[in-house]
Amino acid sequence: MWYDLVWLHILGLKGIKMSDNFPSEIKIGGELNIANFKELIDCLIEDGASHEYGNVQVSPTCTLDELLEKYTENEVLVFKNSLAVWGEFENTEKFCKKYEMPYDRWSDHYCEYSAEMVYFRPDICLSIVIDSDECKIGEIRKDLIEGLSFDCSHVIDREKIMSALAKMTAICPELPQKLERFKIVKIGDTVIERRNSSLVRINNNNTR
C-alpha cells in the first residue's frame, strides 16, 4: 500500500536500515543452569527459533523435558529459522556468551551477503565468512599450479606454495573442538541430559 512506501521512505530519511532475513541454524552445547532456563526460552522466542525451517516456533510454555526431547540432535540443542534477522540468533548468541555455553551457528548466503560459520567457545570466538564466488579458491589453485609445475630442472616455486598455504589458512582456519553434550544442571547438582533417545538424570553421586 502507498502508506507502506511512505513509511519506508521515512525510515530511509532517518537513516534506519531495514534488516534482511535469511536461513540460519544454531547448535548449543555445554551446561545450562536451571535458574537460567526461562531466560533461554525467552531468547529463543525473540529469535524465532524452531525445530525445522518454517516450523512452529519454540513455545513460551516449553518444559525442560520438551526442550531435551524435541530440540536435541546428536546430544546438542539444534534450532533453525528460515527468516533469521541478518542470519543471526542475536539474543540466543548473547545468552550463550553471557553464560559461557558453546555454540556453532551457520548462516546461508543471501544476495550480497556471504554465508558465515560462527564457532563460540568460552576461550575463543571464530567467524568464517564463506564467499559465494570462487575468486579466492581460484587464486589458491593458480598458486598451487604455478608452484608445483616442474620444469626440466624440477624446481618448485616455494614462494607460490607458501602464498597458497597462507590463503588456505585465511579461509580455512583450524576449527575449535567439537561441541560438548548439552545438559541441564538442577538444584543439588542433579544433571539432566539426553543420550541417544533417552533422558538421563544423574545426581551428584553419579548414580542414575
C-alpha positions as CSV (number, residue, x, y, z in Angstrom):
1,M,0.0,0.0,0.0
2,W,1.0,3.6,-0.5
3,Y,1.5,4.2,3.3
4,D,4.0,1.3,3.4
5,L,6.1,3.1,0.8
6,V,5.8,6.4,2.8
7,W,6.9,4.6,6.0
8,L,9.9,3.1,4.2
9,H,10.8,6.5,2.9
10,I,10.6,8.0,6.4
11,L,12.9,5.2,7.7
12,G,15.3,5.9,4.9
13,L,15.4,9.7,5.8
14,K,16.1,8.8,9.4
15,G,19.0,6.6,8.4
16,I,17.3,3.5,9.7
17,K,18.3,0.4,7.6
18,M,15.8,-2.3,7.3
19,S,17.1,-5.7,8.2
20,D,17.5,-8.7,5.8
21,N,16.3,-12.1,6.8
22,F,17.8,-15.4,5.6
23,P,18.1,-19.1,6.8
24,S,20.3,-19.8,9.8
25,E,20.9,-22.7,12.2
26,I,22.4,-22.8,15.7
27,K,23.7,-25.7,17.8
28,I,24.2,-25.3,21.5
29,G,26.2,-27.5,23.9
30,G,27.5,-27.2,27.4
31,E,25.7,-26.8,30.7
32,L,22.6,-24.8,31.3
33,N,21.8,-23.9,34.9
34,I,18.1,-24.5,35.5
35,A,17.8,-21.0,37.0
36,N,18.5,-19.6,33.5
37,F,16.1,-21.9,31.6
38,K,13.3,-19.3,31.3
39,E,15.8,-16.7,30.0
40,L,17.0,-19.1,27.3
41,I,13.4,-19.8,26.2
42,D,12.7,-16.1,26.0
43,C,15.8,-15.5,23.9
44,L,14.8,-18.4,21.5
45,I,11.3,-17.0,21.1
46,E,12.7,-13.5,20.3
47,D,14.9,-15.0,17.7
48,G,12.1,-17.0,16.1
49,A,13.8,-20.4,16.8
50,S,12.0,-23.6,15.7
51,H,12.7,-27.3,15.2
52,E,12.8,-27.1,11.4
53,Y,12.8,-24.3,8.9
54,G,9.3,-22.8,8.6
55,N,8.1,-24.9,11.6
56,V,6.3,-23.8,14.7
57,Q,8.5,-21.6,16.9
58,V,9.6,-22.5,20.5
59,S,6.6,-22.2,22.8
60,P,6.6,-19.9,25.9
61,T,5.3,-23.0,27.8
62,C,8.2,-25.2,26.7
63,T,9.3,-27.5,29.5
64,L,12.7,-29.0,30.4
65,D,11.8,-32.4,29.1
66,E,10.3,-30.9,25.9
67,L,13.5,-28.9,25.3
68,L,15.6,-32.1,25.5
69,E,13.2,-34.4,23.7
70,K,12.2,-32.1,20.8
71,Y,15.2,-29.9,20.1
72,T,18.1,-32.3,20.8
73,E,20.1,-33.8,17.9
74,N,23.4,-35.7,18.4
75,E,23.3,-34.7,22.1
76,V,23.3,-30.9,21.4
77,L,20.4,-28.4,21.1
78,V,19.6,-27.5,17.5
79,F,17.4,-24.6,16.3
80,K,16.6,-23.2,12.9
81,N,15.0,-20.1,11.5
82,S,14.3,-19.6,7.8
83,L,14.0,-15.8,8.3
84,A,16.6,-15.0,10.9
85,V,17.4,-11.3,11.1
86,W,20.8,-10.8,9.4
87,G,21.1,-14.6,9.6
88,E,21.8,-14.5,13.3
89,F,20.2,-15.6,16.6
90,E,21.2,-12.4,18.2
91,N,19.6,-12.8,21.7
92,T,20.4,-16.5,21.9
93,E,24.0,-15.9,21.0
94,K,24.3,-13.2,23.6
95,F,22.8,-15.5,26.2
96,C,25.3,-18.3,25.3
97,K,28.3,-15.9,25.6
98,K,26.9,-14.5,28.9
99,Y,26.8,-18.0,30.5
100,E,29.8,-19.4,28.5
101,M,27.7,-22.0,26.7
102,P,29.5,-23.1,23.5
103,Y,27.6,-22.9,20.2
104,D,28.0,-23.2,16.4
105,R,26.0,-21.0,14.1
106,W,25.6,-21.3,10.4
107,S,24.0,-18.6,8.1
108,D,23.2,-19.1,4.4
109,H,24.4,-16.6,1.8
110,Y,21.8,-14.1,0.7
111,C,22.1,-11.5,-2.1
112,E,25.3,-9.6,-1.4
113,Y,25.8,-11.3,1.9
114,S,28.2,-14.3,2.2
115,A,27.5,-17.4,4.1
116,E,29.0,-17.5,7.6
117,M,30.1,-20.0,10.2
118,V,30.5,-18.9,13.8
119,Y,32.1,-21.1,16.4
120,F,31.9,-19.8,20.0
121,R,33.8,-21.5,22.9
122,P,34.4,-19.8,26.3
123,D,38.0,-19.2,25.2
124,I,37.5,-18.4,21.5
125,C,35.0,-17.0,19.1
126,L,35.8,-17.8,15.4
127,S,33.8,-16.4,12.5
128,I,34.4,-17.8,9.0
129,V,32.9,-15.9,6.0
130,I,32.3,-18.2,3.1
131,D,32.4,-16.3,-0.2
132,S,29.8,-17.2,-2.7
133,D,32.2,-16.7,-5.6
134,E,35.4,-18.7,-6.2
135,C,37.8,-15.9,-6.6
136,K,39.9,-16.9,-3.5
137,I,39.8,-20.6,-4.4
138,G,40.8,-19.7,-7.9
139,E,43.8,-17.7,-6.6
140,I,44.9,-20.7,-4.5
141,R,44.5,-23.1,-7.4
142,K,46.6,-20.8,-9.6
143,D,49.4,-20.5,-7.0
144,L,49.5,-24.3,-6.5
145,I,49.6,-25.0,-10.2
146,E,52.4,-22.5,-10.7
147,G,54.3,-23.5,-7.6
148,L,54.1,-27.2,-8.4
149,S,54.8,-27.0,-12.1
150,F,58.0,-29.0,-12.6
151,D,60.3,-27.8,-15.4
152,C,63.3,-29.7,-16.7
153,S,65.3,-28.7,-13.6
154,H,62.5,-30.0,-11.2
155,V,62.4,-26.7,-9.3
156,I,59.4,-26.0,-7.0
157,D,58.4,-22.3,-6.5
158,R,58.4,-22.2,-2.7
159,E,57.0,-18.6,-2.7
160,K,54.0,-19.7,-4.7
161,I,53.4,-22.7,-2.4
162,M,53.7,-20.5,0.8
163,S,51.3,-18.0,-0.8
164,A,48.7,-20.7,-1.4
165,L,49.1,-22.1,2.2
166,A,48.6,-18.6,3.6
167,K,45.4,-18.1,1.6
168,M,44.1,-21.5,2.6
169,T,44.8,-20.8,6.2
170,A,42.9,-17.5,6.0
171,I,39.7,-19.1,4.6
172,C,40.0,-22.4,6.3
173,P,41.4,-21.8,9.8
174,E,41.7,-24.5,12.4
175,L,38.3,-25.2,14.0
176,P,37.7,-25.5,17.7
177,Q,36.9,-28.8,19.4
178,K,33.5,-30.4,18.8
179,L,30.6,-29.1,20.9
180,E,30.3,-30.9,24.2
181,R,27.0,-32.6,25.2
182,F,24.2,-30.3,26.2
183,K,22.9,-30.9,29.8
184,I,20.8,-29.1,32.3
185,V,22.1,-28.7,35.9
186,K,19.4,-28.6,38.5
187,I,19.4,-27.8,42.2
188,G,21.5,-30.2,44.2
189,D,23.8,-30.8,41.2
190,T,21.4,-33.1,39.5
191,V,22.1,-33.3,35.8
192,I,19.6,-34.0,33.1
193,E,20.8,-34.8,29.6
194,R,19.7,-36.8,26.6
195,R,21.7,-39.8,25.5
196,N,20.6,-41.3,22.2
197,S,16.8,-41.4,22.6
198,S,16.6,-41.5,26.4
199,L,16.5,-38.8,29.1
200,V,19.1,-39.5,31.8
201,R,19.1,-38.0,35.3
202,I,22.4,-38.1,37.3
203,N,22.8,-36.9,40.8
204,N,26.0,-35.6,42.5
205,N,26.9,-39.2,43.3
206,N,26.8,-40.1,39.6
207,T,24.0,-42.6,40.2
208,R,21.1,-42.8,37.7
